[in-house]
Amino acid sequence: MAAKAFDTEVAPILARHCLECHGRSLRKGKLSLATEVVALAGGASGPAIVPGKPEESLLIDHIDSGEMPRDRPSLSEVEKRRLRRWIADGAKWGAAEID
């Protein structure tokens, strides 16, 4: 998945399901998914995104297990596949920040 596809396919998923708790201002578990640098750094539990390795990415583990997102609608199967594919393809980011 190209970096441009991030802006249209991945960023909206993160914005809709993740940024309320893992954004610029609120960083539950010390994790922000608002920018590439902080997202790849991970949070208190370790790296949330391991480019090229969805099986090692805590983001995928937490979504697949149903732990995340808390108190919000679950991701659809299509959204889960898009995130998994994005990470498998190297987790390339487009825009600098997600709003």
C-alpha positions, -999 to +999 in steps of 0.1 A: +000+000+000+015+033-011+019+062+013-009+081-006-033+053+002-026+058+039-044+092+037-075+077+021-077+042+036-058+040+069-058+075+084-097+076+085-098+042+103-073+055+129-091+088+133-125+071+137-115+044+160-083+052+178-074+089+181-100+097+208-078+077+233-045+076+214-042+111+198-021+141+203-035+152+236-047+120+252-022+092+251-037+062+270-010+037+277+015+064+266+005+056+230-003+082+203-012+072+167-014+108+156+020+109+138+043+084+123+072+091+147+052+087+179+032+058+165+063+038+156+079+046+189+050+028+206+036+031+241+040+016+275+034-019+262+059-017+234+057-010+196+021-008+184+032-010+148+060-031+135+064-022+098+062-054+077+051-075+106+014-073+115+018-105+136+042-086+159+022-054+159+003-048+192-022-026+173-034-057+154-033-079+185-055-055+205-080-050+176-082-088+168-087-097+204-116-072+208-097-052+235-096-022+213-113+001+207-128+003+242-162+019+245-164+024+208-178+004+179-155-024+167-137-022+135-153-040+105-135-069+089-127-047+059-110-021+083-091-049+100-078-062+067-068-027+056-048-021+087-031-056+085-023-051+048-009-016+055+014-029+082+024-059+061+033-035+033+056-015+055+033+009+073+040+039+050+025+071+062+012+099+040+003+131+058+024+142+087-005+141+112-039+126+115-067+148+126 
